Amino acid sequence: MTPADDDEATGVHCRLDELLAERGMTLAHLSELVGVSVVNLSVLKNDRARAIRYSTLSAICRALDCEIGDLLVRADR
């Protein structure tokens, strides 16, 4: 079994929900700003993403005015 095939958690937590709430922004509005579908952002928000493009990560952080470390944190902390 390869790491991509298993159902284990990645050990990374996405704080997208918290950051959106802090900014009073909806997932739909973020989707418009970054050009990523609501479905794909939802996958990220629910910690189900296996990968993310650097360009997407950068666009999300620009839209939310945050750093990558504000968005993605280790889940085992």
Gaussian input, Z-matrix of N, CA and C with variables (Angstrom, degrees):
# hf/3-21g

backbone

0 1
 N
 C     1     B1
 C     2     B2     1     A1
 N     3     B3     2     A2     1     D1
 C     4     B4     3     A3     2     D2
 C     5     B5     4     A4     3     D3
 N     6     B6     5     A5     4     D4
 C     7     B7     6     A6     5     D5
 C     8     B8     7     A7     6     D6
 N     9     B9     8     A8     7     D7
 C    10    B10     9     A9     8     D8
 C    11    B11    10    A10     9     D9
 N    12    B12    11    A11    10    D10
 C    13    B13    12    A12    11    D11
 C    14    B14    13    A13    12    D12
 N    15    B15    14    A14    13    D13
 C    16    B16    15    A15    14    D14
 C    17    B17    16    A16    15    D15
 N    18    B18    17    A17    16    D16
 C    19    B19    18    A18    17    D17
 C    20    B20    19    A19    18    D18
 N    21    B21    20    A20    19    D19
 C    22    B22    21    A21    20    D20
 C    23    B23    22    A22    21    D21
 N    24    B24    23    A23    22    D22
 C    25    B25    24    A24    23    D23
 C    26    B26    25    A25    24    D24
 N    27    B27    26    A26    25    D25
 C    28    B28    27    A27    26    D26
 C    29    B29    28    A28    27    D27
 N    30    B30    29    A29    28    D28
 C    31    B31    30    A30    29    D29
 C    32    B32    31    A31    30    D30
 N    33    B33    32    A32    31    D31
 C    34    B34    33    A33    32    D32
 C    35    B35    34    A34    33    D33
 N    36    B36    35    A35    34    D34
 C    37    B37    36    A36    35    D35
 C    38    B38    37    A37    36    D36
 N    39    B39    38    A38    37    D37
 C    40    B40    39    A39    38    D38
 C    41    B41    40    A40    39    D39
 N    42    B42    41    A41    40    D40
 C    43    B43    42    A42    41    D41
 C    44    B44    43    A43    42    D42
 N    45    B45    44    A44    43    D43
 C    46    B46    45    A45    44    D44
 C    47    B47    46    A46    45    D45
 N    48    B48    47    A47    46    D46
 C    49    B49    48    A48    47    D47
 C    50    B50    49    A49    48    D48
 N    51    B51    50    A50    49    D49
 C    52    B52    51    A51    50    D50
 C    53    B53    52    A52    51    D51
 N    54    B54    53    A53    52    D52
 C    55    B55    54    A54    53    D53
 C    56    B56    55    A55    54    D54
 N    57    B57    56    A56    55    D55
 C    58    B58    57    A57    56    D56
 C    59    B59    58    A58    57    D57
 N    60    B60    59    A59    58    D58
 C    61    B61    60    A60    59    D59
 C    62    B62    61    A61    60    D60
 N    63    B63    62    A62    61    D61
 C    64    B64    63    A63    62    D62
 C    65    B65    64    A64    63    D63
 N    66    B66    65    A65    64    D64
 C    67    B67    66    A66    65    D65
 C    68    B68    67    A67    66    D66
 N    69    B69    68    A68    67    D67
 C    70    B70    69    A69    68    D68
 C    71    B71    70    A70    69    D69
 N    72    B72    71    A71    70    D70
 C    73    B73    72    A72    71    D71
 C    74    B74    73    A73    72    D72
 N    75    B75    74    A74    73    D73
 C    76    B76    75    A75    74    D74
 C    77    B77    76    A76    75    D75
 N    78    B78    77    A77    76    D76
 C    79    B79    78    A78    77    D77
 C    80    B80    79    A79    78    D78
 N    81    B81    80    A80    79    D79
 C    82    B82    81    A81    80    D80
 C    83    B83    82    A82    81    D81
 N    84    B84    83    A83    82    D82
 C    85    B85    84    A84    83    D83
 C    86    B86    85    A85    84    D84
 N    87    B87    86    A86    85    D85
 C    88    B88    87    A87    86    D86
 C    89    B89    88    A88    87    D87
 N    90    B90    89    A89    88    D88
 C    91    B91    90    A90    89    D89
 C    92    B92    91    A91    90    D90
 N    93    B93    92    A92    91    D91
 C    94    B94    93    A93    92    D92
 C    95    B95    94    A94    93    D93
 N    96    B96    95    A95    94    D94
 C    97    B97    96    A96    95    D95
 C    98    B98    97    A97    96    D96
 N    99    B99    98    A98    97    D97
 C   100   B100    99    A99    98    D98
 C   101   B101   100   A100    99    D99
 N   102   B102   101   A101   100   D100
 C   103   B103   102   A102   101   D101
 C   104   B104   103   A103   102   D102
 N   105   B105   104   A104   103   D103
 C   106   B106   105   A105   104   D104
 C   107   B107   106   A106   105   D105
 N   108   B108   107   A107   106   D106
 C   109   B109   108   A108   107   D107
 C   110   B110   109   A109   108   D108
 N   111   B111   110   A110   109   D109
 C   112   B112   111   A111   110   D110
 C   113   B113   112   A112   111   D111
 N   114   B114   113   A113   112   D112
 C   115   B115   114   A114   113   D113
 C   116   B116   115   A115   114   D114
 N   117   B117   116   A116   115   D115
 C   118   B118   117   A117   116   D116
 C   119   B119   118   A118   117   D117
 N   120   B120   119   A119   118   D118
 C   121   B121   120   A120   119   D119
 C   122   B122   121   A121   120   D120
 N   123   B123   122   A122   121   D121
 C   124   B124   123   A123   122   D122
 C   125   B125   124   A124   123   D123
 N   126   B126   125   A125   124   D124
 C   127   B127   126   A126   125   D125
 C   128   B128   127   A127   126   D126
 N   129   B129   128   A128   127   D127
 C   130   B130   129   A129   128   D128
 C   131   B131   130   A130   129   D129
 N   132   B132   131   A131   130   D130
 C   133   B133   132   A132   131   D131
 C   134   B134   133   A133   132   D132
 N   135   B135   134   A134   133   D133
 C   136   B136   135   A135   134   D134
 C   137   B137   136   A136   135   D135
 N   138   B138   137   A137   136   D136
 C   139   B139   138   A138   137   D137
 C   140   B140   139   A139   138   D138
 N   141   B141   140   A140   139   D139
 C   142   B142   141   A141   140   D140
 C   143   B143   142   A142   141   D141
 N   144   B144   143   A143   142   D142
 C   145   B145   144   A144   143   D143
 C   146   B146   145   A145   144   D144
 N   147   B147   146   A146   145   D145
 C   148   B148   147   A147   146   D146
 C   149   B149   148   A148   147   D147
 N   150   B150   149   A149   148   D148
 C   151   B151   150   A150   149   D149
 C   152   B152   151   A151   150   D150
 N   153   B153   152   A152   151   D151
 C   154   B154   153   A153   152   D152
 C   155   B155   154   A154   153   D153
 N   156   B156   155   A155   154   D154
 C   157   B157   156   A156   155   D155
 C   158   B158   157   A157   156   D156
 N   159   B159   158   A158   157   D157
 C   160   B160   159   A159   158   D158
 C   161   B161   160   A160   159   D159
 N   162   B162   161   A161   160   D160
 C   163   B163   162   A162   161   D161
 C   164   B164   163   A163   162   D162
 N   165   B165   164   A164   163   D163
 C   166   B166   165   A165   164   D164
 C   167   B167   166   A166   165   D165
 N   168   B168   167   A167   166   D166
 C   169   B169   168   A168   167   D167
 C   170   B170   169   A169   168   D168
 N   171   B171   170   A170   169   D169
 C   172   B172   171   A171   170   D170
 C   173   B173   172   A172   171   D171
 N   174   B174   173   A173   172   D172
 C   175   B175   174   A174   173   D173
 C   176   B176   175   A175   174   D174
 N   177   B177   176   A176   175   D175
 C   178   B178   177   A177   176   D176
 C   179   B179   178   A178   177   D177
 N   180   B180   179   A179   178   D178
 C   181   B181   180   A180   179   D179
 C   182   B182   181   A181   180   D180
 N   183   B183   182   A182   181   D181
 C   184   B184   183   A183   182   D182
 C   185   B185   184   A184   183   D183
 N   186   B186   185   A185   184   D184
 C   187   B187   186   A186   185   D185
 C   188   B188   187   A187   186   D186
 N   189   B189   188   A188   187   D187
 C   190   B190   189   A189   188   D188
 C   191   B191   190   A190   189   D189
 N   192   B192   191   A191   190   D190
 C   193   B193   192   A192   191   D191
 C   194   B194   193   A193   192   D192
 N   195   B195   194   A194   193   D193
 C   196   B196   195   A195   194   D194
 C   197   B197   196   A196   195   D195
 N   198   B198   197   A197   196   D196
 C   199   B199   198   A198   197   D197
 C   200   B200   199   A199   198   D198
 N   201   B201   200   A200   199   D199
 C   202   B202   201   A201   200   D200
 C   203   B203   202   A202   201   D201
 N   204   B204   203   A203   202   D202
 C   205   B205   204   A204   203   D203
 C   206   B206   205   A205   204   D204
 N   207   B207   206   A206   205   D205
 C   208   B208   207   A207   206   D206
 C   209   B209   208   A208   207   D207
 N   210   B210   209   A209   208   D208
 C   211   B211   210   A210   209   D209
 C   212   B212   211   A211   210   D210
 N   213   B213   212   A212   211   D211
 C   214   B214   213   A213   212   D212
 C   215   B215   214   A214   213   D213
 N   216   B216   215   A215   214   D214
 C   217   B217   216   A216   215   D215
 C   218   B218   217   A217   216   D216
 N   219   B219   218   A218   217   D217
 C   220   B220   219   A219   218   D218
 C   221   B221   220   A220   219   D219
 N   222   B222   221   A221   220   D220
 C   223   B223   222   A222   221   D221
 C   224   B224   223   A223   222   D222
 N   225   B225   224   A224   223   D223
 C   226   B226   225   A225   224   D224
 C   227   B227   226   A226   225   D225
 N   228   B228   227   A227   226   D226
 C   229   B229   228   A228   227   D227
 C   230   B230   229   A229   228   D228

   B1=1.4468
   B2=1.5235
   B3=1.3204
   B4=1.4557
   B5=1.5225
   B6=1.3191
   B7=1.4619
   B8=1.5279
   B9=1.3322
   B10=1.4587
   B11=1.5251
   B12=1.3375
   B13=1.4555
   B14=1.5262
   B15=1.3092
   B16=1.4532
   B17=1.5274
   B18=1.3247
   B19=1.4543
   B20=1.5136
   B21=1.3194
   B22=1.4578
   B23=1.5196
   B24=1.3142
   B25=1.4601
   B26=1.5232
   B27=1.2968
   B28=1.4620
   B29=1.5162
   B30=1.3205
   B31=1.4572
   B32=1.5142
   B33=1.3442
   B34=1.4608
   B35=1.5248
   B36=1.3313
   B37=1.4601
   B38=1.5243
   B39=1.3110
   B40=1.4551
   B41=1.5200
   B42=1.3113
   B43=1.4588
   B44=1.5303
   B45=1.3319
   B46=1.4537
   B47=1.5260
   B48=1.3199
   B49=1.4674
   B50=1.5226
   B51=1.3277
   B52=1.4622
   B53=1.5300
   B54=1.3288
   B55=1.4604
   B56=1.5288
   B57=1.3275
   B58=1.4645
   B59=1.5267
   B60=1.3267
   B61=1.4650
   B62=1.5281
   B63=1.3264
   B64=1.4612
   B65=1.5235
   B66=1.3331
   B67=1.4595
   B68=1.5285
   B69=1.3318
   B70=1.4621
   B71=1.5177
   B72=1.3242
   B73=1.4617
   B74=1.5245
   B75=1.3195
   B76=1.4609
   B77=1.5237
   B78=1.3195
   B79=1.4576
   B80=1.5330
   B81=1.3323
   B82=1.4721
   B83=1.5310
   B84=1.3234
   B85=1.4638
   B86=1.5298
   B87=1.3300
   B88=1.4612
   B89=1.5266
   B90=1.3075
   B91=1.4608
   B92=1.5264
   B93=1.3292
   B94=1.4657
   B95=1.5247
   B96=1.3268
   B97=1.4637
   B98=1.5236
   B99=1.3410
   B100=1.4675
   B101=1.5278
   B102=1.3370
   B103=1.4590
   B104=1.5198
   B105=1.3325
   B106=1.4637
   B107=1.5243
   B108=1.3266
   B109=1.4579
   B110=1.5294
   B111=1.3187
   B112=1.4633
   B113=1.5267
   B114=1.3252
   B115=1.4672
   B116=1.5262
   B117=1.3255
   B118=1.4685
   B119=1.5225
   B120=1.3210
   B121=1.4621
   B122=1.5217
   B123=1.3185
   B124=1.4597
   B125=1.5291
   B126=1.3200
   B127=1.4669
   B128=1.5268
   B129=1.3156
   B130=1.4631
   B131=1.5260
   B132=1.3130
   B133=1.4656
   B134=1.5334
   B135=1.3231
   B136=1.4583
   B137=1.5261
   B138=1.3288
   B139=1.4671
   B140=1.5232
   B141=1.3195
   B142=1.4593
   B143=1.5278
   B144=1.3170
   B145=1.4679
   B146=1.5260
   B147=1.3073
   B148=1.4606
   B149=1.5214
   B150=1.3362
   B151=1.4637
   B152=1.5215
   B153=1.3184
   B154=1.4629
   B155=1.5270
   B156=1.2973
   B157=1.4712
   B158=1.5208
   B159=1.3221
   B160=1.4617
   B161=1.5270
   B162=1.3144
   B163=1.4655
   B164=1.5262
   B165=1.3250
   B166=1.4669
   B167=1.5128
   B168=1.3078
   B169=1.4623
   B170=1.5302
   B171=1.3083
   B172=1.4537
   B173=1.5312
   B174=1.3226
   B175=1.4661
   B176=1.5278
   B177=1.3243
   B178=1.4635
   B179=1.5211
   B180=1.3131
   B181=1.4665
   B182=1.5257
   B183=1.3291
   B184=1.4713
   B185=1.5245
   B186=1.3350
   B187=1.4684
   B188=1.5240
   B189=1.3388
   B190=1.4648
   B191=1.5298
   B192=1.3194
   B193=1.4635
   B194=1.5306
   B195=1.3340
   B196=1.4660
   B197=1.5205
   B198=1.3076
   B199=1.4578
   B200=1.5259
   B201=1.3111
   B202=1.4660
   B203=1.5265
   B204=1.3265
   B205=1.4535
   B206=1.5162
   B207=1.3353
   B208=1.4585
   B209=1.5202
   B210=1.3253
   B211=1.4593
   B212=1.5234
   B213=1.3155
   B214=1.4673
   B215=1.5186
   B216=1.3237
   B217=1.4499
   B218=1.5181
   B219=1.3225
   B220=1.4570
   B221=1.5149
   B222=1.3274
   B223=1.4688
   B224=1.5236
   B225=1.3113
   B226=1.4774
   B227=1.5117
   B228=1.3063
   B229=1.4631
   B230=1.5026
   A1=109.08
   A2=116.50
   A3=120.64
   A4=109.51
   A5=117.81
   A6=120.26
   A7=112.95
   A8=117.59
   A9=120.14
   A10=112.12
   A11=117.24
   A12=120.81
   A13=113.41
   A14=117.55
   A15=117.80
   A16=110.78
   A17=116.00
   A18=121.56
   A19=111.52
   A20=117.62
   A21=121.72
   A22=110.45
   A23=116.01
   A24=120.71
   A25=109.12
   A26=116.30
   A27=120.79
   A28=112.28
   A29=116.74
   A30=119.59
   A31=112.01
   A32=116.31
   A33=122.03
   A34=107.96
   A35=115.58
   A36=120.95
   A37=108.75
   A38=116.18
   A39=121.95
   A40=108.96
   A41=116.98
   A42=122.69
   A43=112.21
   A44=116.86
   A45=121.11
   A46=112.08
   A47=117.56
   A48=121.57
   A49=111.71
   A50=115.71
   A51=120.38
   A52=111.58
   A53=116.31
   A54=120.12
   A55=111.76
   A56=116.49
   A57=119.92
   A58=110.37
   A59=116.66
   A60=121.06
   A61=111.17
   A62=116.72
   A63=121.00
   A64=111.97
   A65=116.22
   A66=120.70
   A67=112.65
   A68=116.57
   A69=119.93
   A70=112.65
   A71=115.91
   A72=121.65
   A73=109.78
   A74=116.23
   A75=120.55
   A76=110.12
   A77=114.87
   A78=120.72
   A79=109.82
   A80=116.47
   A81=120.74
   A82=110.97
   A83=117.43
   A84=120.53
   A85=110.55
   A86=116.39
   A87=119.90
   A88=110.26
   A89=116.80
   A90=121.98
   A91=110.97
   A92=116.60
   A93=121.22
   A94=111.45
   A95=116.49
   A96=120.76
   A97=112.91
   A98=116.53
   A99=119.39
   A100=113.92
   A101=117.79
   A102=120.00
   A103=113.56
   A104=116.02
   A105=122.07
   A106=106.67
   A107=116.98
   A108=119.62
   A109=111.82
   A110=115.45
   A111=121.40
   A112=109.59
   A113=116.97
   A114=120.89
   A115=110.48
   A116=117.37
   A117=119.94
   A118=111.61
   A119=118.01
   A120=120.23
   A121=110.82
   A122=116.57
   A123=121.27
   A124=111.26
   A125=116.66
   A126=121.20
   A127=109.52
   A128=116.41
   A129=121.36
   A130=110.64
   A131=116.61
   A132=123.16
   A133=111.91
   A134=116.09
   A135=121.13
   A136=113.50
   A137=116.30
   A138=122.66
   A139=113.00
   A140=116.62
   A141=120.58
   A142=112.32
   A143=117.02
   A144=121.01
   A145=110.32
   A146=116.20
   A147=122.69
   A148=111.43
   A149=115.16
   A150=120.33
   A151=108.28
   A152=115.12
   A153=120.84
   A154=107.67
   A155=115.98
   A156=120.42
   A157=108.95
   A158=115.52
   A159=119.45
   A160=110.64
   A161=117.06
   A162=120.12
   A163=111.06
   A164=116.97
   A165=121.00
   A166=110.24
   A167=116.24
   A168=121.66
   A169=110.14
   A170=116.40
   A171=121.57
   A172=111.28
   A173=117.48
   A174=121.80
   A175=111.35
   A176=117.26
   A177=121.18
   A178=109.96
   A179=116.39
   A180=120.09
   A181=111.60
   A182=117.48
   A183=120.21
   A184=110.39
   A185=116.83
   A186=121.50
   A187=111.53
   A188=116.35
   A189=120.31
   A190=112.08
   A191=116.91
   A192=122.46
   A193=110.76
   A194=114.36
   A195=119.85
   A196=109.52
   A197=115.18
   A198=122.07
   A199=109.05
   A200=116.35
   A201=121.12
   A202=110.66
   A203=117.13
   A204=121.12
   A205=114.27
   A206=116.96
   A207=120.71
   A208=110.58
   A209=115.57
   A210=122.00
   A211=112.31
   A212=116.90
   A213=121.75
   A214=110.21
   A215=116.43
   A216=121.76
   A217=109.85
   A218=115.96
   A219=120.12
   A220=109.09
   A221=116.63
   A222=121.64
   A223=112.01
   A224=117.40
   A225=119.90
   A226=112.43
   A227=118.23
   A228=121.14
   A229=111.29
   D1=132.07
   D2=178.60
   D3=-91.73
   D4=158.78
   D5=179.56
   D6=-55.20
   D7=-34.20
   D8=-179.37
   D9=-71.76
   D10=-20.67
   D11=-177.54
   D12=-88.28
   D13=-21.19
   D14=-174.62
   D15=-80.23
   D16=165.09
   D17=-179.44
   D18=-101.14
   D19=14.47
   D20=179.73
   D21=-66.09
   D22=149.44
   D23=174.90
   D24=-65.74
   D25=151.83
   D26=-177.31
   D27=-78.09
   D28=-17.53
   D29=-175.71
   D30=85.00
   D31=6.21
   D32=179.25
   D33=-119.19
   D34=134.28
   D35=177.11
   D36=-112.58
   D37=132.36
   D38=176.62
   D39=-95.43
   D40=124.18
   D41=-177.61
   D42=-93.27
   D43=27.67
   D44=-175.95
   D45=-57.96
   D46=-43.64
   D47=178.58
   D48=-55.92
   D49=-49.24
   D50=-178.07
   D51=-64.05
   D52=-42.59
   D53=-178.91
   D54=-67.07
   D55=-38.54
   D56=176.78
   D57=-63.96
   D58=-44.47
   D59=-179.92
   D60=-61.96
   D61=-43.21
   D62=179.40
   D63=-60.58
   D64=-30.09
   D65=-176.19
   D66=-100.40
   D67=-0.86
   D68=-178.63
   D69=62.63
   D70=35.28
   D71=-176.12
   D72=-113.19
   D73=144.40
   D74=177.32
   D75=-92.91
   D76=161.01
   D77=176.56
   D78=-62.92
   D79=-36.77
   D80=179.25
   D81=-63.73
   D82=-41.05
   D83=179.02
   D84=-67.02
   D85=-43.15
   D86=176.75
   D87=-59.73
   D88=-40.77
   D89=178.65
   D90=-57.51
   D91=-44.01
   D92=177.90
   D93=-63.84
   D94=-41.00
   D95=-177.40
   D96=-67.74
   D97=-38.41
   D98=-173.33
   D99=-101.46
   D100=-10.27
   D101=178.97
   D102=73.02
   D103=31.48
   D104=177.14
   D105=-121.07
   D106=139.86
   D107=-176.65
   D108=-63.02
   D109=152.52
   D110=176.72
   D111=-59.05
   D112=-38.39
   D113=179.84
   D114=-60.75
   D115=-46.64
   D116=-179.68
   D117=-67.03
   D118=-37.97
   D119=176.26
   D120=-66.01
   D121=-35.90
   D122=177.95
   D123=-64.64
   D124=-39.49
   D125=176.39
   D126=-60.24
   D127=-43.66
   D128=177.98
   D129=-64.71
   D130=-47.00
   D131=-177.81
   D132=-59.83
   D133=-35.35
   D134=-177.42
   D135=-92.35
   D136=17.32
   D137=177.75
   D138=57.35
   D139=34.45
   D140=178.80
   D141=-106.64
   D142=-4.00
   D143=-178.46
   D144=-72.17
   D145=139.65
   D146=176.10
   D147=-96.45
   D148=-23.07
   D149=-177.29
   D150=-157.51
   D151=160.35
   D152=175.37
   D153=-147.16
   D154=137.39
   D155=177.89
   D156=-70.93
   D157=144.35
   D158=176.89
   D159=-58.84
   D160=-37.95
   D161=-179.21
   D162=-64.22
   D163=-37.88
   D164=177.50
   D165=-68.58
   D166=-44.96
   D167=178.72
   D168=-58.68
   D169=-45.34
   D170=179.34
   D171=-63.46
   D172=-42.87
   D173=-179.79
   D174=-64.50
   D175=-40.74
   D176=178.14
   D177=-63.94
   D178=-45.80
   D179=-179.64
   D180=-64.55
   D181=-37.73
   D182=176.23
   D183=-63.24
   D184=-45.95
   D185=-177.69
   D186=-65.01
   D187=-34.63
   D188=-178.36
   D189=-94.37
   D190=-1.02
   D191=-177.75
   D192=50.70
   D193=55.99
   D194=-179.19
   D195=-139.46
   D196=171.34
   D197=175.38
   D198=-95.03
   D199=160.08
   D200=179.06
   D201=-56.37
   D202=-39.63
   D203=179.57
   D204=-68.47
   D205=-16.90
   D206=173.54
   D207=-77.97
   D208=-30.42
   D209=-176.68
   D210=-87.46
   D211=-45.87
   D212=-177.21
   D213=-112.97
   D214=125.82
   D215=179.06
   D216=-132.65
   D217=158.23
   D218=175.79
   D219=-67.94
   D220=134.35
   D221=-176.92
   D222=-79.31
   D223=-17.34
   D224=-174.96
   D225=-91.04
   D226=10.69
   D227=179.71
   D228=-89.31

